[in-house]
Amino acid sequence: MTSPNALTAATIEQLTRYAPFDRMAREHLVWMAARLKLGYYAKGETLLSPDSGEATTFFIIKQGVVHGEQDVARAQDDATWLELHEGECFPLGALLSQRAVTSHYRAGIDTFCFELAAADFHELNRISEPFRDFCTRRIANLLEQSKHVIQAQYAQSTSEQQAMSSPLSTIVRREPVTCKPDTPLREVLETMNRLAIGSMVAVDESRHPVGIFTLHDVLSRVVLPGLDLEVPFKTVMTPHPTTLPPQAFGYEAALVMAKHGFRHILVAENGQLRGLLSEKDLFTLQRVGLRQISGSIQNADDLEVLKRAAHDIRQLAHNMLAQGVAAEQLTQIISTLNDLLTTRIIELALADSPARDIEFCWLALGSEGRFEQTLNTDQDNGIIFTPKEGQSPDDLRQVLLPFAKQVNLALAECGFPLCSGEVMASNPRWCLSLREWQDTFDKWIYHGAPMDLLHSTIFFDFRPLFGAGDLAVALRDWLKEAAPKNARFLHQMAVNALRNRPPLGMVRDFVTGEGHTIDLKLNGITPFVDAARIYSLAHGIAQTNTVQRLREIAAPLNISARDAEAYCEAFLFIQLLRLRLHHGQCERGESLTNKVDPDNLNNLDQRILKEAFRQARKLQSKLALDYQA
């Protein structure tokens, strides 16, 4: 007969194969195992339901499958929105909130569960920090474990990864050298030479930064003009320098440097200078860096230089991914650099085009409009313009279309394929005046058929990229007023969104398609993007980025901060999987796709992906309830 100690040891051995038990102290595992009971549930039997009252038991699946079903999901083809397997536990939210569950939990097959009384669950939550952290930050905890696995896989991991995700206050390495604006230039240059520094910051009596001067400025501002070295420093400094607060992150400073071609960023708090960062303080990535790429783009005078810069953007993305830079940061960096590239292509195309005399704005649509570009992205763009008195939209369109085609073809040469659906500025349908864009959106909102709306969704993610940005702002302001007024439009958008379900299976972990693969973009990213878009339109939110939308809709929808962040983390994990997939495909010289074989993922990533899909289903269930879709 097996002794109690042997049973406890066997139970612990099984549990420690799964999070969070693999990180708990031995004494807490022994304490928990001694209080666990074993329950058996036949296929189809209910373990928990909303009618059961306040949750009184914490379940850990020892063997079998448990399905979670919601009443709102019963109207759908697939009633199961949650599928739990060996090592997974429930119902965390109900136990923590001391309420009834909101789902029906049924045994999908004959199932055995370890069971812990609610009082013991709360005591374990008190004494074990890893257990408490897992219960309150379930998906965040899993993501943190995955991040450690990823970093271990890449031997190139360096301190740049910390720099990019750390606040600037932790990166600043030295006090900035300062002077008064009236200090003679000769004295400033002598100080810079003596201290071997590359910059000088001018401050006023309150230590507010009022100007900056770098060695890069010496040639153009001092030597070539033959400037008298006795002039005051304010004559040559760059006034009103850009500053960031100490709590801003390294990647935000890197983005500002890339966008404006800066080599230094000042750190200021309440207007007072606190530090100075150079690009060397932030990163020294292999072969290419943010500022080098942005500088080569902004100074490019032909397409060949821009094609090399596009290659460098992809190389930079590979390096930063290998060093652990998070998906949210990395997609913003990629999108920002691609913005610079597109802007420079537009500037070169405008130089010899009559379109330069027209007031227009180049619009970014789709993933670029949302700042969510990965390494595998085609073109989605448009033009908005305004005719002057006596001008017709058709006449201006005939001038703009050849220019737009030149830009679209140049982008294609830089690695951004032409859109197969022809959602490009060179298509007359998407080169429209402000009034025509308003009429187009008006037809979608008030008269659009379901299929029309299905193909129009990416247009609602527009943002200005180049030119008269006020035209895009005017269109967005109009849309914020028009969209929330039509419940039929929002209902149809919700119906379309719910046609695309996360690929969680009834019997097996994932529902796979051709070649035993899952499309991480279509079935993973899109459910979050669609739901965030619909709620943002309904509540007049101007943001286009999915994560920002999810965070901003939390308050008007009464979504808890914890749930909203879980949606964001799930979305970002799938984005990270896409980036890693593209990175591996590039390394192997394969064509880039969004399809992954789940069997090729490690156990931890499989588990997080399942959790991410569950979050997508949870969000879709709310969408279905809110819009009766």
C-alpha positions as CSV (number, residue, x, y, z in Angstrom):
1,M,0.0,0.0,0.0
2,T,1.3,3.4,-0.9
3,S,2.1,5.6,2.1
4,P,0.6,9.2,2.5
5,N,4.1,10.7,2.1
6,A,4.6,8.8,-1.2
7,L,1.2,10.1,-2.5
8,T,2.1,13.6,-1.5
9,A,5.4,13.3,-3.3
10,A,3.8,11.9,-6.4
11,T,1.2,14.7,-6.4
12,I,4.0,17.3,-6.1
13,E,6.0,15.7,-8.8
14,Q,3.1,15.9,-11.2
15,L,2.1,19.5,-10.3
16,T,5.6,20.9,-10.7
17,R,5.5,20.2,-14.4
18,Y,3.2,23.2,-14.7
19,A,3.0,26.9,-13.7
20,P,2.8,28.2,-11.1
21,F,3.6,25.1,-9.1
22,D,7.1,24.8,-10.7
23,R,8.1,28.0,-9.0
24,M,6.6,27.5,-5.6
25,A,8.5,26.7,-2.4
26,R,8.6,23.1,-1.5
27,E,7.1,23.7,1.9
28,H,4.1,25.4,0.3
29,L,3.7,22.6,-2.2
30,V,3.7,20.1,0.7
31,W,1.1,22.2,2.5
32,M,-1.1,22.3,-0.5
33,A,-0.8,18.7,-1.5
34,A,-1.8,17.6,2.0
35,R,-5.1,19.4,1.6
36,L,-6.0,18.3,-1.9
37,K,-8.8,15.9,-2.6
38,L,-9.3,14.0,-5.8
39,G,-12.6,14.3,-7.7
40,Y,-13.9,12.3,-10.7
41,Y,-16.3,13.7,-13.3
42,A,-17.8,11.7,-16.2
43,K,-18.0,13.0,-19.7
44,G,-20.6,15.8,-19.9
45,E,-20.9,16.2,-16.1
46,T,-21.0,19.7,-14.7
47,L,-18.2,20.7,-12.3
48,L,-19.3,24.3,-11.8
49,S,-22.1,26.6,-13.1
50,P,-23.4,30.1,-12.4
51,D,-26.3,28.5,-10.5
52,S,-23.8,26.9,-8.0
53,G,-23.5,30.1,-6.0
54,E,-20.2,31.5,-4.7
55,A,-17.2,29.4,-5.9
56,T,-16.0,27.2,-3.0
57,T,-13.4,25.0,-4.8
58,F,-10.1,25.5,-6.6
59,F,-9.7,22.9,-9.4
60,I,-6.5,21.6,-10.9
61,I,-6.9,19.1,-13.8
62,K,-5.0,15.9,-13.1
63,Q,-6.2,14.1,-16.2
64,G,-8.8,14.9,-18.8
65,V,-10.4,17.9,-20.4
66,V,-12.8,20.6,-19.1
67,H,-14.9,22.8,-21.4
68,G,-16.0,26.3,-20.4
69,E,-19.3,27.4,-21.9
70,Q,-21.2,30.7,-21.7
71,D,-24.9,31.3,-22.4
72,V,-24.0,34.0,-24.9
73,A,-21.8,31.5,-26.7
74,R,-24.6,29.0,-27.1
75,A,-26.0,30.9,-30.0
76,Q,-22.8,30.3,-31.8
77,D,-21.7,27.3,-33.8
78,D,-19.0,26.5,-31.2
79,A,-20.4,26.7,-27.7
80,T,-17.0,26.1,-26.0
81,W,-15.0,29.3,-25.5
82,L,-12.6,27.8,-23.0
83,E,-10.8,24.4,-23.0
84,L,-8.6,23.4,-20.1
85,H,-6.2,20.5,-20.1
86,E,-3.9,18.6,-17.6
87,G,-2.1,21.0,-15.2
88,E,-4.5,23.9,-15.8
89,C,-6.6,25.4,-13.0
90,F,-9.9,27.3,-12.5
91,P,-11.9,29.3,-11.5
92,L,-9.4,32.0,-10.4
93,G,-11.5,35.1,-11.1
94,A,-14.5,33.8,-9.2
95,L,-12.5,32.6,-6.2
96,L,-10.5,35.9,-6.0
97,S,-13.7,37.9,-6.2
98,Q,-15.7,35.6,-4.0
99,R,-18.5,35.3,-6.4
100,A,-20.2,32.7,-8.6
101,V,-18.6,31.6,-11.9
102,T,-19.9,33.1,-15.2
103,S,-19.3,30.0,-17.2
104,H,-20.6,26.4,-17.2
105,Y,-17.6,24.1,-16.6
106,R,-18.2,20.5,-18.0
107,A,-16.0,17.5,-18.4
108,G,-15.2,17.0,-22.0
109,I,-14.1,13.5,-21.4
110,D,-13.8,11.4,-18.2
111,T,-11.8,13.7,-16.0
112,F,-10.0,13.7,-12.6
113,C,-9.3,16.9,-10.7
114,F,-7.3,17.9,-7.7
115,E,-9.6,20.0,-5.5
116,L,-8.7,22.6,-2.9
117,A,-11.2,24.3,-0.6
118,A,-11.7,28.0,-1.1
119,A,-10.4,28.8,2.4
120,D,-7.2,26.8,1.7
121,F,-6.9,28.6,-1.7
122,H,-7.0,32.0,0.0
123,E,-4.4,30.9,2.6
124,L,-2.1,29.6,-0.2
125,N,-2.6,32.9,-2.0
126,R,-1.4,34.6,1.1
127,I,1.6,32.6,1.9
128,S,3.0,31.8,-1.6
129,E,4.1,34.8,-3.6
130,P,4.5,32.8,-6.9
131,F,1.0,31.4,-6.5
132,R,-0.4,34.8,-5.7
133,D,1.4,36.4,-8.7
134,F,0.0,33.7,-11.0
135,C,-3.5,34.0,-9.8
136,T,-3.7,37.8,-10.2
137,R,-1.5,38.1,-13.3
138,R,-2.1,34.8,-15.0
139,I,-1.2,35.6,-18.6
140,A,1.4,38.2,-17.6
141,N,3.1,35.5,-15.5
142,L,3.2,33.0,-18.3
143,L,4.5,35.7,-20.7
144,E,7.3,36.5,-18.3
145,Q,8.3,32.8,-18.2
146,S,8.2,32.7,-22.0
147,K,10.4,35.8,-22.2
148,H,13.1,34.1,-20.1
149,V,13.0,31.0,-22.5
150,I,13.3,33.3,-25.5
151,Q,16.3,35.1,-24.1
152,A,18.0,31.8,-23.2
153,Q,17.6,30.8,-26.8
154,Y,19.5,33.8,-28.2
155,A,23.2,33.9,-27.3
156,Q,23.3,37.6,-28.5
157,S,21.2,38.9,-25.6
158,T,22.9,42.0,-24.3
159,S,22.2,45.0,-22.0
160,E,20.5,46.8,-24.9
161,Q,17.4,44.8,-24.2
162,Q,17.2,46.2,-20.7
163,A,17.9,49.7,-22.0
164,M,15.0,49.6,-24.4
165,S,12.5,48.5,-21.8
166,S,13.9,50.5,-18.8
167,P,12.9,54.0,-17.7
168,L,15.4,56.7,-18.7
169,S,16.1,57.4,-15.0
170,T,17.9,54.0,-14.9
171,I,19.9,54.5,-18.1
172,V,21.3,58.0,-17.5
173,R,25.0,57.5,-16.8
174,R,26.3,61.0,-16.2
175,E,25.4,64.5,-15.2
176,P,25.1,66.8,-18.2
177,V,27.6,69.6,-18.5
178,T,25.8,72.9,-18.7
179,C,26.4,76.6,-19.3
180,K,24.5,79.9,-19.5
181,P,23.1,81.0,-22.8
182,D,25.4,84.1,-22.8
183,T,28.6,82.1,-22.2
184,P,31.1,82.9,-24.9
185,L,31.3,80.2,-27.6
186,R,35.1,79.9,-27.2
187,E,34.7,79.0,-23.5
188,V,32.1,76.4,-24.4
189,L,34.3,74.8,-27.1
190,E,37.3,74.7,-24.7
191,T,35.2,73.0,-22.0
192,M,33.9,70.4,-24.5
193,N,37.4,69.7,-25.6
194,R,38.9,69.5,-22.1
195,L,36.2,67.2,-20.9
196,A,36.0,65.2,-24.1
197,I,32.2,65.5,-24.3
198,G,30.1,65.7,-27.5
199,S,27.4,68.1,-26.3
200,M,26.7,71.2,-24.2
201,V,23.3,72.1,-22.7
202,A,22.3,75.7,-22.0
203,V,20.1,76.2,-18.9
204,D,18.5,79.3,-17.4
205,E,18.6,80.4,-13.7
206,S,16.0,77.7,-12.8
207,R,18.0,75.0,-14.5
208,H,15.4,74.7,-17.3
209,P,17.1,73.5,-20.5
210,V,16.8,76.2,-23.2
211,G,19.3,75.0,-25.8
212,I,21.8,72.3,-26.9
213,F,24.9,72.3,-29.1
214,T,26.8,69.2,-30.2
215,L,30.1,68.5,-32.0
216,H,28.0,67.7,-35.1
217,D,27.0,71.4,-35.2
218,V,30.6,72.8,-35.1
219,L,31.2,72.4,-38.9
220,S,27.9,73.8,-40.2
221,R,27.4,76.5,-37.5
222,V,30.9,77.7,-36.6
223,V,33.6,76.6,-39.0
224,L,32.0,77.1,-42.4
225,P,30.3,80.5,-41.5
226,G,33.6,81.6,-40.0
227,L,31.9,82.6,-36.8
228,D,33.6,84.8,-34.2
229,L,34.3,82.6,-31.2
230,E,33.4,85.4,-28.8
231,V,29.7,85.3,-29.8
232,P,27.4,84.1,-27.0
233,F,26.5,80.4,-27.0
234,K,22.8,81.2,-27.7
235,T,23.9,82.2,-31.2
236,V,24.7,78.7,-32.2
237,M,22.7,76.5,-29.9
238,T,19.5,74.7,-31.0
239,P,16.7,76.3,-29.0
240,H,13.8,74.6,-27.3
241,P,15.5,71.2,-27.1
242,T,13.3,68.1,-27.0
243,T,13.0,66.5,-23.5
244,L,11.5,63.4,-22.1
245,P,10.5,62.7,-18.5
246,P,12.6,60.3,-16.3
247,Q,9.8,57.7,-16.4
248,A,9.8,57.5,-20.2
249,F,11.2,54.2,-21.6
250,G,14.4,53.7,-23.6
251,Y,12.5,52.8,-26.7
252,E,10.6,56.1,-26.6
253,A,13.9,58.0,-26.6
254,A,15.1,55.8,-29.5
255,L,11.9,56.6,-31.5
256,V,12.4,60.3,-31.0
257,M,16.0,60.0,-32.1
258,A,15.0,58.0,-35.1
259,K,12.2,60.3,-36.1
260,H,14.1,63.6,-35.9
261,G,17.7,62.4,-36.5
262,F,18.8,63.4,-33.0
263,R,22.0,62.0,-31.4
264,H,21.0,63.2,-27.8
265,I,17.9,63.4,-25.7
266,L,17.5,65.6,-22.6
267,V,15.8,64.1,-19.6
268,A,13.8,66.7,-17.6
269,E,11.4,66.6,-14.7
270,N,9.0,69.4,-14.0
271,G,10.9,71.4,-16.5
272,Q,14.3,71.0,-14.8
273,L,17.2,69.2,-16.4
274,R,17.9,65.8,-14.9
275,G,20.2,64.1,-17.4
276,L,21.3,63.6,-21.0
277,L,21.3,60.5,-23.1
278,S,23.3,59.8,-26.2
279,E,22.4,57.1,-28.7
280,K,25.4,55.1,-27.4
281,D,23.8,55.1,-23.9
282,L,20.8,53.4,-25.5
283,F,22.2,50.8,-27.8
284,T,25.0,49.7,-30.0
285,L,23.2,47.1,-32.1
286,Q,25.2,45.0,-34.5
287,R,25.8,46.6,-37.9
288,V,22.9,49.0,-37.9
289,G,21.3,51.4,-35.4
290,L,18.1,53.5,-35.2
291,R,19.7,56.8,-35.8
292,Q,22.0,55.6,-38.6
293,I,19.0,54.2,-40.4
294,S,16.9,57.3,-39.9
295,G,19.8,59.5,-41.0
296,S,20.4,57.5,-44.2
297,I,16.7,57.7,-45.0
298,Q,16.4,61.4,-44.4
299,N,19.5,62.2,-46.4
300,A,18.7,59.7,-49.3
301,D,18.7,61.2,-52.7
302,D,17.8,58.1,-54.8
303,L,15.8,54.9,-54.5
304,E,18.9,52.7,-54.2
305,V,19.8,54.3,-50.9
306,L,16.3,53.8,-49.6
307,K,16.3,50.1,-50.7
308,R,19.4,49.5,-48.6
309,A,17.7,51.4,-45.7
310,A,14.7,49.1,-46.0
311,H,17.0,46.1,-45.7
312,D,18.7,47.7,-42.7
313,I,15.3,48.1,-41.0
314,R,14.6,44.4,-41.3
315,Q,18.1,43.6,-40.0
316,L,17.6,46.0,-37.1
317,A,14.3,44.3,-36.3
318,H,16.0,40.9,-36.3
319,N,18.7,42.1,-33.9
320,M,16.3,43.7,-31.5
321,L,14.0,40.7,-31.5
322,A,17.0,38.5,-30.7
323,Q,17.8,40.8,-27.8
324,G,14.4,40.5,-26.3
325,V,12.8,43.8,-27.2
326,A,9.0,43.5,-26.6
327,A,6.5,43.2,-29.4
328,E,4.7,46.5,-28.6
329,Q,8.0,48.4,-28.8
330,L,9.4,46.6,-31.8
331,T,6.3,47.0,-34.0
332,Q,6.2,50.7,-33.1
333,I,9.9,51.0,-34.1
334,I,9.4,49.1,-37.3
335,S,6.3,51.3,-38.2
336,T,8.1,54.5,-37.3
337,L,11.1,53.7,-39.5
338,N,8.8,52.6,-42.3
339,D,7.0,56.0,-41.9
340,L,10.3,57.8,-42.4
341,L,11.0,55.6,-45.5
342,T,7.6,56.3,-47.0
343,T,8.0,60.0,-46.2
344,R,11.3,60.2,-48.0
345,I,9.9,58.3,-51.1
346,I,7.0,60.8,-51.2
347,E,9.4,63.8,-50.9
348,L,11.6,62.5,-53.8
349,A,8.5,61.8,-55.9
350,L,7.1,65.3,-55.3
351,A,10.3,67.0,-56.4
352,D,9.4,66.8,-60.1
353,S,5.6,66.4,-59.8
354,P,2.9,69.0,-60.2
355,A,1.2,67.2,-57.2
356,R,3.5,69.3,-55.0
357,D,1.1,72.3,-55.6
358,I,-1.9,70.4,-54.2
359,E,-2.9,70.4,-50.5
360,F,-3.1,66.6,-49.7
361,C,-2.4,64.1,-47.0
362,W,-0.9,60.6,-47.5
363,L,-2.9,58.2,-45.3
364,A,-1.5,55.1,-43.6
365,L,-4.1,52.4,-43.4
366,G,-4.4,48.9,-41.9
367,S,-1.5,47.6,-39.8
368,E,0.6,50.7,-40.7
369,G,-2.2,52.9,-39.6
370,R,-2.3,51.0,-36.3
371,F,1.5,51.2,-35.8
372,E,1.5,47.4,-35.8
373,Q,3.7,46.5,-38.8
374,T,5.8,43.3,-38.7
375,L,8.4,42.0,-41.1
376,N,5.6,40.7,-43.4
377,T,3.5,43.6,-44.6
378,D,2.1,44.8,-47.8
379,Q,0.9,48.3,-48.7
380,D,-2.4,49.9,-47.5
381,N,-2.5,53.6,-48.1
382,G,-4.7,56.4,-49.5
383,I,-4.7,60.1,-50.3
384,I,-7.1,62.8,-48.9
385,F,-7.0,66.2,-50.6
386,T,-9.0,69.4,-50.7
387,P,-9.8,71.4,-53.9
388,K,-9.5,75.1,-53.9
389,E,-12.2,77.3,-55.2
390,G,-12.8,76.6,-58.9
391,Q,-11.0,73.2,-58.8
392,S,-12.7,69.9,-59.3
393,P,-11.8,66.7,-57.4
394,D,-11.5,64.8,-60.7
395,D,-8.9,67.3,-62.1
396,L,-6.8,67.1,-58.9
397,R,-7.1,63.3,-58.9
398,Q,-5.6,63.1,-62.4
399,V,-2.6,65.0,-61.1
400,L,-2.2,63.0,-57.9
401,L,-2.7,59.5,-59.3
402,P,0.6,59.3,-61.4
403,F,2.5,60.7,-58.4
404,A,0.8,58.1,-56.1
405,K,1.7,55.3,-58.5
406,Q,5.3,56.3,-58.5
407,V,5.3,56.1,-54.7
408,N,3.5,52.7,-54.6
409,L,6.0,51.3,-57.1
410,A,9.0,52.6,-55.1
411,L,7.6,51.1,-51.9
412,A,7.3,47.8,-53.7
413,E,11.0,48.0,-54.7
414,C,11.8,48.6,-51.0
415,G,10.1,45.3,-50.0
416,F,6.5,46.4,-49.4
417,P,4.4,44.4,-51.9
418,L,1.6,46.0,-53.8
419,C,-1.7,45.4,-52.1
420,S,-3.5,42.5,-53.8
421,G,-6.8,44.2,-53.1
422,E,-5.5,47.5,-54.6
423,V,-6.0,49.4,-51.4
424,M,-3.4,52.0,-52.5
425,A,-3.3,55.7,-53.1
426,S,-2.8,55.0,-56.9
427,N,-6.3,53.5,-57.0
428,P,-8.8,56.3,-57.9
429,R,-11.2,54.8,-55.4
430,W,-8.8,55.7,-52.5
431,C,-7.5,59.0,-53.8
432,L,-10.4,61.2,-52.6
433,S,-11.3,64.7,-51.4
434,L,-12.3,65.2,-47.8
435,R,-16.0,65.4,-48.9
436,E,-15.6,62.2,-51.0
437,W,-14.0,60.4,-48.1
438,Q,-16.9,61.5,-45.8
439,D,-19.4,60.3,-48.4
440,T,-17.6,57.0,-48.7
441,F,-17.7,56.4,-44.9
442,D,-21.3,57.7,-44.8
443,K,-22.3,55.0,-47.3
444,W,-20.5,52.3,-45.2
445,I,-22.1,53.5,-42.0
446,Y,-25.6,54.1,-43.1
447,H,-26.1,52.0,-46.2
448,G,-23.3,49.4,-46.2
449,A,-24.1,45.7,-46.8
450,P,-22.3,43.2,-44.6
451,M,-19.8,42.2,-47.3
452,D,-19.1,45.9,-48.0
453,L,-18.3,46.5,-44.4
454,L,-16.1,43.3,-44.3
455,H,-13.8,44.8,-46.9
456,S,-13.8,48.3,-45.5
457,T,-12.5,47.7,-41.9
458,I,-8.9,48.7,-42.5
459,F,-10.0,52.1,-43.7
460,F,-11.3,52.9,-40.2
461,D,-7.7,52.6,-39.0
462,F,-6.4,55.6,-41.0
463,R,-3.9,58.1,-39.7
464,P,-2.0,60.9,-41.4
465,L,1.6,60.1,-42.5
466,F,2.7,63.0,-44.8
467,G,1.3,66.3,-45.8
468,A,-1.8,68.2,-44.6
469,G,-2.5,66.2,-41.5
470,D,-5.4,68.6,-40.6
471,L,-7.4,66.9,-43.4
472,A,-7.1,63.5,-41.7
473,V,-7.9,65.1,-38.3
474,A,-11.0,66.6,-39.8
475,L,-12.1,63.3,-41.2
476,R,-11.4,61.5,-37.9
477,D,-13.5,64.2,-36.0
478,W,-16.3,63.7,-38.5
479,L,-16.1,59.9,-38.1
480,K,-16.1,60.2,-34.3
481,E,-19.5,61.9,-34.5
482,A,-21.0,59.7,-37.3
483,A,-20.1,56.2,-36.3
484,P,-21.7,56.0,-32.8
485,K,-25.0,57.1,-34.1
486,N,-25.8,54.1,-36.2
487,A,-26.5,50.9,-34.1
488,R,-27.1,48.9,-37.3
489,F,-23.6,49.7,-38.6
490,L,-22.0,48.6,-35.3
491,H,-24.1,45.5,-35.2
492,Q,-23.1,44.4,-38.7
493,M,-19.4,45.1,-37.9
494,A,-19.8,42.9,-34.8
495,V,-21.4,40.1,-36.9
496,N,-18.5,40.2,-39.4
497,A,-15.9,40.2,-36.6
498,L,-17.5,37.1,-34.9
499,R,-17.3,35.1,-38.1
500,N,-13.5,34.7,-37.4
501,R,-13.1,32.6,-34.3
502,P,-9.8,31.8,-32.5
503,P,-8.8,28.2,-33.4
504,L,-9.4,26.4,-30.1
505,G,-10.7,22.9,-30.6
506,M,-13.5,20.9,-28.9
507,V,-11.4,17.8,-28.6
508,R,-7.9,18.8,-29.3
509,D,-5.9,21.9,-28.3
510,F,-6.0,23.8,-31.6
511,V,-8.0,23.7,-34.8
512,T,-5.4,23.7,-37.6
513,G,-5.8,24.4,-41.3
514,E,-3.8,23.5,-44.4
515,G,-0.5,21.9,-43.5
516,H,-1.5,21.5,-39.9
517,T,-1.0,25.3,-39.3
518,I,-2.6,28.2,-37.6
519,D,-2.8,31.6,-39.2
520,L,-1.5,33.9,-36.4
521,K,-2.7,37.0,-38.2
522,L,-6.2,36.0,-39.4
523,N,-7.2,33.8,-36.4
524,G,-5.0,35.3,-33.7
525,I,-4.5,39.1,-34.2
526,T,-7.7,39.9,-36.1
527,P,-10.2,39.1,-33.3
528,F,-8.5,41.6,-31.0
529,V,-8.1,44.2,-33.8
530,D,-11.8,43.9,-34.9
531,A,-13.2,44.2,-31.4
532,A,-11.0,47.1,-30.4
533,R,-12.0,48.9,-33.6
534,I,-15.7,48.4,-33.1
535,Y,-15.7,49.6,-29.5
536,S,-13.5,52.6,-30.4
537,L,-15.9,53.7,-33.2
538,A,-18.8,53.2,-30.8
539,H,-17.3,55.4,-28.1
540,G,-15.7,58.1,-30.3
541,I,-12.1,57.1,-29.5
542,A,-9.5,58.6,-32.0
543,Q,-6.7,56.0,-31.3
544,T,-5.9,53.6,-34.1
545,N,-3.4,51.4,-32.2
546,T,-5.1,48.2,-31.0
547,V,-3.4,48.1,-27.5
548,Q,-4.1,51.8,-26.9
549,R,-7.7,51.2,-28.1
550,L,-8.1,48.3,-25.7
551,R,-6.8,50.4,-22.8
552,E,-9.0,53.4,-23.6
553,I,-12.3,51.4,-24.0
554,A,-11.8,49.8,-20.6
555,A,-13.4,52.6,-18.6
556,P,-16.5,53.3,-20.8
557,L,-17.2,49.5,-21.0
558,N,-16.6,48.9,-17.3
559,I,-13.8,46.4,-18.1
560,S,-11.5,45.9,-15.1
561,A,-7.9,47.1,-15.6
562,R,-6.8,43.5,-15.0
563,D,-9.0,42.2,-17.8
564,A,-8.0,45.0,-20.2
565,E,-4.4,44.3,-19.6
566,A,-4.9,40.6,-20.1
567,Y,-6.4,41.4,-23.6
568,C,-3.4,43.5,-24.4
569,E,-0.9,40.9,-23.2
570,A,-2.6,38.2,-25.2
571,F,-2.6,40.3,-28.3
572,L,1.1,41.2,-27.9
573,F,2.1,37.6,-27.3
574,I,0.6,36.6,-30.6
575,Q,2.4,39.6,-32.2
576,L,5.6,38.3,-30.7
577,L,5.0,34.9,-32.1
578,R,4.5,36.4,-35.5
579,L,7.7,38.4,-35.2
580,R,9.6,35.3,-34.1
581,L,8.1,33.3,-36.9
582,H,9.1,35.9,-39.5
583,H,12.6,36.1,-38.0
584,G,13.0,32.3,-38.3
585,Q,11.7,32.3,-41.9
586,C,14.2,35.0,-42.9
587,E,17.0,33.1,-41.3
588,R,16.1,30.1,-43.3
589,G,15.5,32.1,-46.5
590,E,11.9,31.1,-46.7
591,S,8.9,33.2,-47.9
592,L,7.3,35.1,-45.0
593,T,3.9,33.8,-43.9
594,N,1.8,34.1,-40.7
595,K,1.1,30.4,-40.5
596,V,2.7,28.3,-37.8
597,D,2.5,24.6,-36.9
598,P,1.6,24.6,-33.2
599,D,3.5,21.3,-32.8
600,N,6.7,23.3,-33.5
601,L,6.1,25.5,-30.5
602,N,7.5,24.6,-27.1
603,N,5.1,23.5,-24.3
604,L,5.1,26.9,-22.6
605,D,4.4,28.8,-25.9
606,Q,1.6,26.4,-26.7
607,R,0.0,27.0,-23.3
608,I,0.3,30.8,-23.6
609,L,-1.1,30.7,-27.1
610,K,-4.1,28.8,-25.8
611,E,-4.5,31.3,-23.1
612,A,-4.2,34.2,-25.6
613,F,-6.9,32.6,-27.8
614,R,-9.1,32.2,-24.7
615,Q,-8.8,35.9,-24.1
616,A,-9.8,36.6,-27.7
617,R,-12.9,34.4,-27.2
618,K,-13.7,36.2,-23.9
619,L,-13.5,39.5,-25.7
620,Q,-15.6,38.1,-28.6
621,S,-18.2,36.9,-26.1
622,K,-18.6,40.4,-24.7
623,L,-18.9,41.8,-28.3
624,A,-21.6,39.2,-29.0
625,L,-23.5,40.2,-25.9
626,D,-23.2,43.9,-26.4
627,Y,-24.3,43.9,-30.0
628,Q,-26.6,40.8,-29.9
629,A,-24.5,39.3,-32.7
